[in-house]
Amino acid sequence: MKYLKEVIHSPKRFEQWHLSPSILEVYPFRLAMVRHGGYGLHDIDFYVERISSRGFSAVVITLSGRGRFTMEDGTSFLVHPGDVFVSSASGQGHIEETEGPEPWEQLWLLFSDNSGIIPDSIDDYDVFQIDSKRETSFIRELVRNIIDEDLYEGSTSLKSIELSAELLLLIIQRAIRPAGNTESRLHHSQLAALWSEVAKDMSEPWKVEDLAKMMNCSRSQLTRICNDIYHKSPGQKIREMKMENAKILLSGSSVPIHEVAEAVGFSSLSLFSSSFSSYTGMGPREFRKMKMEEEHSMNRNP
């Protein structure tokens, strides 16, 4: 699915703070070419749609809760505390949204496309992990310090903001430019190619054995790699992709539900409805109705 415009939908309950123009002008952020950024604590109905080739790279760090990213090629995955999602300026569009009942706490920064922070090796997107829970908590404290100092405007506030900004960027650089992590980066690249093939025909059953052959590895190796990177089995990953594809079809078209079921590999409508309900917490008809009401509400209140 192609995302045609940048859309930000804020939930009824949320906390959000944006980098002020004065903060964007502090030396570390100017040097890193940070264009925009902020901190958010978002409830379940939060989502952002980003277009492809948008002229800036995006970095989203999950501090607590869970988020979901769905790429234009149909790939969908969850992010957990400590995960760092990076989308390059030339990368595909995507949706980012809160997953589950717990608010998604995140820090996000947008970098100019010629910023030296984002490695050239990331030409689409990637997900990295911060070293420890301690660093995740430290990032939260750095962000809060920047917010507090910007409001306080004391004699040492500028220096405090600069130091916090410098430490924050250092943590991000260490996360997305890991030393000695060649095998992990290779697995990310191989899996991205694999899911791209899967996304071309979601009606296929896609057995794990066939996926392993496509990856040129054993079934047990593929299972281990998926568990390490996604915290789920290959079968669970395929189911997630199918359900996310079904959500897109139900949201953005009037395709009959039985055809949506067939498009994602279900010959039985009742089995599809049961699987979809288990995944989303509501049936496909209920989900489509909710999305239509959301779109109607947004059109009335642009």
ZAPA-479829 format. One record per residue (C-alpha): residue number from 1; chain; x, y, z. Coordinates in Angstrom, 2 decimals, always signed. Each point is the difference from the previous one (the first is absolute). Layout:
BEGIN
+-----+-----+---------+---------+---------+
! seq ! mol !       X !       Y !       Z !
+-----+-----+---------+---------+---------+
! NUM !   A !       X !       Y !       Z !
...
+-----+-----+---------+---------+---------+
# end
This chain:
BEGIN
+-----+-----+---------+---------+---------+
! seq ! mol !       X !       Y !       Z !
+-----+-----+---------+---------+---------+
!   1 !   A !   +0.00 !   +0.00 !   +0.00 !
!   2 !   A !   +1.35 !   +3.42 !   -0.97 !
!   3 !   A !   -0.25 !   +2.77 !   +2.60 !
!   4 !   A !   -0.62 !   +3.29 !   -1.83 !
!   5 !   A !   +0.19 !   +2.62 !   +2.73 !
!   6 !   A !   +1.37 !   +0.51 !   +3.49 !
!   7 !   A !   -2.78 !   -0.58 !   +2.55 !
!   8 !   A !   +0.22 !   +0.24 !   +3.80 !
!   9 !   A !   -3.03 !   -1.14 !   +1.99 !
!  10 !   A !   +0.25 !   +0.84 !   +3.71 !
!  11 !   A !   -2.09 !   -2.03 !   +2.47 !
!  12 !   A !   -2.48 !   +1.45 !   +2.46 !
!  13 !   A !   +2.49 !   -0.56 !   +2.82 !
!  14 !   A !   +3.63 !   +0.77 !   -0.65 !
!  15 !   A !   +3.03 !   +1.90 !   +1.19 !
!  16 !   A !   +2.14 !   +1.58 !   -2.68 !
!  17 !   A !   +2.83 !   +2.48 !   -0.10 !
!  18 !   A !   +1.85 !   +1.35 !   -3.05 !
!  19 !   A !   +3.51 !   +1.38 !   -0.27 !
!  20 !   A !   -0.32 !   +3.78 !   +0.05 !
!  21 !   A !   +1.81 !   +2.15 !   -2.62 !
!  22 !   A !   +2.51 !   +1.08 !   +2.66 !
!  23 !   A !   +0.85 !   -3.62 !   +0.85 !
!  24 !   A !   +0.45 !   -0.89 !   -3.68 !
!  25 !   A !   +2.59 !   +2.78 !   -0.16 !
!  26 !   A !   +2.27 !   -1.42 !   +2.73 !
!  27 !   A !   +3.35 !   -1.04 !   -1.45 !
!  28 !   A !   -0.29 !   -3.84 !   +0.25 !
!  29 !   A !   -3.39 !   -0.04 !   -1.73 !
!  30 !   A !   +1.11 !   +2.49 !   -2.70 !
!  31 !   A !   +3.13 !   -2.05 !   -0.66 !
!  32 !   A !   -2.07 !   -3.19 !   -0.30 !
!  33 !   A !   -2.52 !   +1.81 !   -2.25 !
!  34 !   A !   -3.01 !   -0.79 !   +2.19 !
!  35 !   A !   -3.04 !   +1.55 !   -1.70 !
!  36 !   A !   -2.66 !   -0.88 !   +2.52 !
!  37 !   A !   -0.68 !   -2.35 !   +2.87 !
!  38 !   A !   -1.86 !   -0.61 !   +3.20 !
!  39 !   A !   -1.17 !   -2.27 !   +2.77 !
!  40 !   A !   -3.39 !   -1.70 !   +0.20 !
!  41 !   A !   -2.09 !   -2.27 !   +2.20 !
!  42 !   A !   -2.84 !   -1.19 !   -2.25 !
!  43 !   A !   -3.12 !   -2.09 !   +0.57 !
!  44 !   A !   -1.30 !   -2.74 !   -2.28 !
!  45 !   A !   -1.51 !   +2.18 !   -2.77 !
!  46 !   A !   +3.24 !   +1.85 !   -0.80 !
!  47 !   A !   +1.49 !   -0.46 !   -3.46 !
!  48 !   A !   +2.31 !   +1.75 !   -2.47 !
!  49 !   A !   +0.16 !   -0.56 !   -3.76 !
!  50 !   A !   +3.28 !   +0.92 !   -1.67 !
!  51 !   A !   +0.55 !   +0.18 !   -3.75 !
!  52 !   A !   +3.00 !   -1.38 !   -1.88 !
!  53 !   A !   +2.89 !   +2.15 !   -1.28 !
!  54 !   A !   -0.98 !   +2.79 !   +2.38 !
!  55 !   A !   +3.33 !   +1.84 !   +0.28 !
!  56 !   A !   +0.72 !   -0.92 !   +3.61 !
!  57 !   A !   +0.94 !   -3.07 !   +2.04 !
!  58 !   A !   -2.03 !   -1.00 !   +3.05 !
!  59 !   A !   +1.25 !   -1.58 !   +3.24 !
!  60 !   A !   -2.56 !   -1.29 !   +2.52 !
!  61 !   A !   +1.16 !   -1.37 !   +3.36 !
!  62 !   A !   -2.50 !   -1.99 !   +2.08 !
!  63 !   A !   +0.33 !   +0.79 !   +3.71 !
!  64 !   A !   -3.00 !   -1.97 !   +1.30 !
!  65 !   A !   -3.09 !   -1.72 !   -1.35 !
!  66 !   A !   -0.06 !   -1.40 !   -3.52 !
!  67 !   A !   -0.33 !   +1.42 !   -3.48 !
!  68 !   A !   -0.67 !   -1.53 !   -3.40 !
!  69 !   A !   +1.53 !   +0.96 !   -3.33 !
!  70 !   A !   -1.64 !   -1.06 !   -3.26 !
!  71 !   A !   +2.05 !   +0.64 !   -3.12 !
!  72 !   A !   -1.33 !   +0.64 !   -3.51 !
!  73 !   A !   +1.17 !   -3.46 !   -1.11 !
!  74 !   A !   -2.29 !   -1.61 !   +2.61 !
!  75 !   A !   +2.70 !   -0.82 !   +2.54 !
!  76 !   A !   -1.24 !   +0.60 !   +3.55 !
!  77 !   A !   +1.81 !   -0.31 !   +3.31 !
!  78 !   A !   -0.20 !   +1.03 !   +3.64 !
!  79 !   A !   +2.54 !   +2.11 !   +1.86 !
!  80 !   A !   +0.68 !   -0.35 !   +3.72 !
!  81 !   A !   +1.78 !   +2.13 !   +2.63 !
!  82 !   A !   +3.57 !   +0.62 !   -1.15 !
!  83 !   A !   -0.73 !   -0.53 !   -3.72 !
!  84 !   A !   +1.24 !   +2.72 !   -2.38 !
!  85 !   A !   -1.88 !   +0.21 !   -3.32 !
!  86 !   A !   +1.86 !   +1.81 !   -2.78 !
!  87 !   A !   -1.61 !   +0.96 !   -3.32 !
!  88 !   A !   +2.30 !   +1.60 !   -2.57 !
!  89 !   A !   -0.98 !   +3.05 !   -2.05 !
!  90 !   A !   -0.18 !   -2.18 !   -3.13 !
!  91 !   A !   -1.86 !   -2.85 !   +1.73 !
!  92 !   A !   -3.56 !   -1.20 !   -0.52 !
!  93 !   A !   -2.98 !   +1.53 !   +1.72 !
!  94 !   A !   -1.47 !   -1.55 !   +3.12 !
!  95 !   A !   -2.57 !   +0.22 !   +2.79 !
!  96 !   A !   +1.05 !   +0.15 !   +3.65 !
!  97 !   A !   -2.66 !   -0.61 !   +2.65 !
!  98 !   A !   -0.50 !   -0.93 !   +3.64 !
!  99 !   A !   -0.40 !   -3.75 !   +0.61 !
! 100 !   A !   -1.91 !   -1.34 !   +3.00 !
! 101 !   A !   -1.67 !   +1.68 !   +2.97 !
! 102 !   A !   +3.16 !   +1.54 !   +1.46 !
! 103 !   A !   +0.94 !   +3.48 !   -1.33 !
! 104 !   A !   +2.97 !   +0.05 !   -2.38 !
! 105 !   A !   +2.72 !   +2.24 !   +1.40 !
! 106 !   A !   +2.42 !   +1.12 !   -2.69 !
! 107 !   A !   +2.67 !   +2.50 !   -0.94 !
! 108 !   A !   +0.12 !   +0.96 !   -3.67 !
! 109 !   A !   +2.49 !   +2.07 !   -1.98 !
! 110 !   A !   -0.05 !   +1.01 !   -3.67 !
! 111 !   A !   +3.38 !   +0.53 !   -1.70 !
! 112 !   A !   +0.74 !   +1.74 !   -3.31 !
! 113 !   A !   +0.80 !   -2.47 !   -2.76 !
! 114 !   A !   +3.69 !   +1.01 !   -0.02 !
! 115 !   A !   +0.45 !   -0.36 !   +3.77 !
! 116 !   A !   +3.09 !   -1.97 !   +1.00 !
! 117 !   A !   -1.89 !   -1.74 !   +2.81 !
! 118 !   A !   -1.79 !   -2.52 !   -2.25 !
! 119 !   A !   +2.40 !   -2.55 !   -1.59 !
! 120 !   A !   -0.02 !   -0.26 !   -3.81 !
! 121 !   A !   -0.54 !   -3.76 !   +0.41 !
! 122 !   A !   -3.61 !   +0.67 !   +1.10 !
! 123 !   A !   -1.70 !   +0.66 !   -3.34 !
! 124 !   A !   -3.50 !   -0.99 !   +1.14 !
! 125 !   A !   -0.60 !   -0.83 !   +3.66 !
! 126 !   A !   +1.47 !   -2.01 !   +2.87 !
! 127 !   A !   -0.61 !   -0.70 !   +3.68 !
! 128 !   A !   +2.78 !   +0.06 !   +2.58 !
! 129 !   A !   +0.12 !   -0.54 !   +3.75 !
! 130 !   A !   +1.42 !   +2.27 !   +2.69 !
! 131 !   A !   +2.45 !   -1.88 !   +2.19 !
! 132 !   A !   -1.95 !   -0.08 !   +3.26 !
! 133 !   A !   -3.12 !   +1.05 !   +1.93 !
! 134 !   A !   +2.25 !   +2.41 !   +1.85 !
! 135 !   A !   +0.69 !   +1.93 !   -3.21 !
! 136 !   A !   -3.73 !   +0.07 !   -0.82 !
! 137 !   A !   -0.67 !   +1.61 !   +3.39 !
! 138 !   A !   +2.94 !   +2.35 !   -0.56 !
! 139 !   A !   -1.49 !   +1.17 !   -3.32 !
! 140 !   A !   -3.27 !   +0.79 !   +1.78 !
! 141 !   A !   +1.89 !   +2.08 !   +2.58 !
! 142 !   A !   +1.93 !   +1.84 !   -2.72 !
! 143 !   A !   -3.22 !   +0.87 !   -1.83 !
! 144 !   A !   -1.67 !   +1.19 !   +3.19 !
! 145 !   A !   +3.03 !   +2.10 !   +0.85 !
! 146 !   A !   -0.14 !   +1.68 !   -3.43 !
! 147 !   A !   -3.73 !   +0.70 !   +0.50 !
! 148 !   A !   +0.50 !   +1.37 !   +3.52 !
! 149 !   A !   +3.00 !   +2.17 !   -0.88 !
! 150 !   A !   -1.76 !   +1.43 !   -3.04 !
! 151 !   A !   -2.87 !   +1.12 !   +2.25 !
! 152 !   A !   +2.26 !   +1.15 !   +2.84 !
! 153 !   A !   +2.30 !   +2.22 !   -2.13 !
! 154 !   A !   +2.59 !   +0.38 !   +2.75 !
! 155 !   A !   +3.55 !   +1.31 !   -0.44 !
! 156 !   A !   +1.36 !   -3.54 !   -0.50 !
! 157 !   A !   -3.01 !   -1.40 !   -1.91 !
! 158 !   A !   +1.60 !   +0.27 !   -3.45 !
! 159 !   A !   +3.10 !   -1.91 !   +1.10 !
! 160 !   A !   -2.14 !   -2.67 !   +1.68 !
! 161 !   A !   -2.10 !   -0.43 !   -3.17 !
! 162 !   A !   +3.12 !   -0.24 !   -2.17 !
! 163 !   A !   +1.53 !   -2.70 !   +2.23 !
! 164 !   A !   -3.26 !   -1.99 !   +0.05 !
! 165 !   A !   -0.35 !   +0.31 !   -3.78 !
! 166 !   A !   +3.58 !   -1.15 !   -0.54 !
! 167 !   A !   -0.47 !   -3.06 !   +2.24 !
! 168 !   A !   -3.30 !   -0.84 !   -1.68 !
! 169 !   A !   +1.53 !   +0.08 !   -3.49 !
! 170 !   A !   +2.96 !   -2.06 !   +1.21 !
! 171 !   A !   -2.32 !   -2.75 !   +1.27 !
! 172 !   A !   -1.85 !   -0.01 !   -3.33 !
! 173 !   A !   +3.24 !   -0.21 !   -1.98 !
! 174 !   A !   +1.26 !   -2.89 !   +2.12 !
! 175 !   A !   -3.27 !   -1.85 !   -0.54 !
! 176 !   A !   -0.25 !   +0.40 !   -3.78 !
! 177 !   A !   +3.72 !   -0.38 !   -0.71 !
! 178 !   A !   +0.71 !   -3.15 !   +2.06 !
! 179 !   A !   +3.51 !   -1.40 !   -0.06 !
! 180 !   A !   +0.49 !   -3.67 !   -0.79 !
! 181 !   A !   -3.64 !   -0.62 !   -0.89 !
! 182 !   A !   +0.47 !   -1.15 !   -3.60 !
! 183 !   A !   -1.95 !   -3.25 !   +0.46 !
! 184 !   A !   -3.01 !   +1.80 !   +1.46 !
! 185 !   A !   -0.04 !   +2.56 !   -2.83 !
! 186 !   A !   +0.22 !   -2.85 !   -2.55 !
! 187 !   A !   -3.00 !   -1.71 !   +1.59 !
! 188 !   A !   -1.99 !   +3.24 !   -0.07 !
! 189 !   A !   +0.82 !   +0.41 !   -3.70 !
! 190 !   A !   -0.85 !   -3.62 !   -0.85 !
! 191 !   A !   -3.29 !   +0.13 !   +1.89 !
! 192 !   A !   -0.97 !   +3.30 !   -1.64 !
! 193 !   A !   +0.45 !   -1.68 !   -3.42 !
! 194 !   A !   -1.93 !   -3.07 !   +1.18 !
! 195 !   A !   -3.00 !   +1.97 !   +1.30 !
! 196 !   A !   +0.00 !   +2.05 !   -3.19 !
! 197 !   A !   -0.51 !   -3.23 !   -1.97 !
! 198 !   A !   -2.70 !   -1.18 !   +2.40 !
! 199 !   A !   -1.82 !   +3.34 !   -0.31 !
! 200 !   A !   -0.30 !   -0.46 !   -3.78 !
! 201 !   A !   -2.57 !   -2.79 !   +0.51 !
! 202 !   A !   -1.63 !   -0.13 !   +3.42 !
! 203 !   A !   -2.47 !   -2.64 !   -1.21 !
! 204 !   A !   +2.76 !   -2.64 !   +0.09 !
! 205 !   A !   +0.17 !   -2.30 !   +3.07 !
! 206 !   A !   +3.76 !   +0.66 !   +0.32 !
! 207 !   A !   +1.30 !   -3.03 !   +1.90 !
! 208 !   A !   +2.98 !   +0.56 !   +2.30 !
! 209 !   A !   +2.00 !   -2.64 !   -1.90 !
! 210 !   A !   -0.42 !   +1.97 !   -3.24 !
! 211 !   A !   +1.00 !   +3.26 !   +1.70 !
! 212 !   A !   +3.14 !   -1.66 !   +1.38 !
! 213 !   A !   +0.94 !   -1.18 !   -3.50 !
! 214 !   A !   -0.44 !   +3.55 !   -1.31 !
! 215 !   A !   +2.33 !   +1.20 !   +2.80 !
! 216 !   A !   +2.44 !   -2.84 !   -0.76 !
! 217 !   A !   -0.11 !   -1.20 !   +3.61 !
! 218 !   A !   -1.62 !   -2.73 !   +2.07 !
! 219 !   A !   -3.46 !   +0.26 !   +1.56 !
! 220 !   A !   +1.55 !   +0.13 !   +3.48 !
! 221 !   A !   +2.42 !   +2.78 !   -1.05 !
! 222 !   A !   -2.83 !   +2.11 !   -1.43 !
! 223 !   A !   -2.03 !   -0.51 !   +3.16 !
! 224 !   A !   +2.94 !   +1.08 !   +2.17 !
! 225 !   A !   +0.70 !   +3.10 !   -2.13 !
! 226 !   A !   -3.68 !   +1.07 !   +0.06 !
! 227 !   A !   -0.20 !   -0.51 !   +3.75 !
! 228 !   A !   +3.18 !   +2.05 !   +0.51 !
! 229 !   A !   -1.13 !   +2.91 !   -2.20 !
! 230 !   A !   -3.81 !   +0.02 !   +0.25 !
! 231 !   A !   -0.62 !   -1.97 !   +3.22 !
! 232 !   A !   -2.34 !   -2.29 !   -1.95 !
! 233 !   A !   +0.13 !   -3.11 !   -2.20 !
! 234 !   A !   -0.03 !   +0.14 !   -3.84 !
! 235 !   A !   -3.59 !   -1.29 !   +0.03 !
! 236 !   A !   -1.06 !   +2.75 !   +2.39 !
! 237 !   A !   +1.76 !   +2.56 !   -2.19 !
! 238 !   A !   -1.86 !   -1.22 !   -3.11 !
! 239 !   A !   -3.32 !   +0.10 !   +1.87 !
! 240 !   A !   +0.77 !   +3.55 !   +1.11 !
! 241 !   A !   +0.72 !   +1.07 !   -3.59 !
! 242 !   A !   -3.21 !   -1.60 !   -1.25 !
! 243 !   A !   -2.11 !   +1.66 !   +2.69 !
! 244 !   A !   +1.63 !   +3.40 !   -0.59 !
! 245 !   A !   -0.65 !   -0.37 !   -3.72 !
! 246 !   A !   -3.62 !   -0.86 !   +0.77 !
! 247 !   A !   -0.27 !   +3.15 !   +2.17 !
! 248 !   A !   +1.23 !   +2.11 !   -2.93 !
! 249 !   A !   -2.50 !   -1.61 !   -2.42 !
! 250 !   A !   -2.86 !   +0.43 !   +2.45 !
! 251 !   A !   +0.96 !   +3.62 !   +0.72 !
! 252 !   A !   +0.73 !   +1.32 !   -3.47 !
! 253 !   A !   -2.40 !   -1.81 !   -2.31 !
! 254 !   A !   -3.53 !   -1.37 !   -0.37 !
! 255 !   A !   +1.25 !   -3.49 !   -0.88 !
! 256 !   A !   -2.48 !   -2.60 !   +1.34 !
! 257 !   A !   +1.22 !   -1.66 !   +3.18 !
! 258 !   A !   +0.08 !   -3.48 !   -1.55 !
! 259 !   A !   +2.36 !   +1.36 !   -2.70 !
! 260 !   A !   +2.21 !   +1.58 !   +2.68 !
! 261 !   A !   +0.15 !   -3.43 !   +1.66 !
! 262 !   A !   +1.06 !   -1.63 !   -3.29 !
! 263 !   A !   +2.58 !   +2.73 !   -0.65 !
! 264 !   A !   +1.80 !   -0.90 !   +3.23 !
! 265 !   A !   -0.20 !   -3.76 !   -0.47 !
! 266 !   A !   -3.22 !   -1.06 !   +1.77 !
! 267 !   A !   -2.42 !   -2.23 !   -1.92 !
! 268 !   A !   -2.39 !   +0.04 !   +2.96 !
! 269 !   A !   -1.68 !   +3.31 !   +0.91 !
! 270 !   A !   -0.78 !   -1.21 !   +3.53 !
! 271 !   A !   +3.64 !   -1.00 !   +0.57 !
! 272 !   A !   +1.14 !   +3.41 !   -1.27 !
! 273 !   A !   -2.48 !   +1.81 !   +2.24 !
! 274 !   A !   +1.15 !   -2.02 !   +3.01 !
! 275 !   A !   +3.69 !   +0.64 !   -0.74 !
! 276 !   A !   -0.61 !   +3.71 !   -0.65 !
! 277 !   A !   -2.01 !   +0.35 !   +3.22 !
! 278 !   A !   +2.76 !   -1.72 !   +1.96 !
! 279 !   A !   +2.58 !   +2.37 !   -1.51 !
! 280 !   A !   -1.85 !   +3.33 !   +0.26 !
! 281 !   A !   -2.60 !   -0.60 !   +2.71 !
! 282 !   A !   -2.90 !   +0.60 !   -2.41 !
! 283 !   A !   -1.55 !   -1.65 !   -3.04 !
! 284 !   A !   +0.76 !   +1.19 !   -3.57 !
! 285 !   A !   -3.44 !   +1.65 !   -0.43 !
! 286 !   A !   +0.35 !   +1.81 !   +3.32 !
! 287 !   A !   +3.54 !   +1.09 !   -0.92 !
! 288 !   A !   -1.11 !   +1.36 !   -3.40 !
! 289 !   A !   -2.88 !   +1.90 !   +1.61 !
! 290 !   A !   +2.38 !   +1.56 !   +2.56 !
! 291 !   A !   +2.42 !   +1.13 !   -2.74 !
! 292 !   A !   -2.83 !   +1.50 !   -2.07 !
! 293 !   A !   -1.22 !   +1.94 !   +3.04 !
! 294 !   A !   +3.55 !   +1.24 !   +0.69 !
! 295 !   A !   +0.39 !   +1.19 !   -3.60 !
! 296 !   A !   -3.41 !   +1.69 !   +0.09 !
! 297 !   A !   +0.93 !   +1.76 !   +3.24 !
! 298 !   A !   +3.34 !   +1.19 !   -1.43 !
! 299 !   A !   -1.70 !   +1.33 !   -3.15 !
! 300 !   A !   -2.43 !   +1.98 !   +2.13 !
! 301 !   A !   +2.79 !   +1.37 !   +2.20 !
! 302 !   A !   +3.09 !   +0.47 !   -2.22 !
+-----+-----+---------+---------+---------+
# end
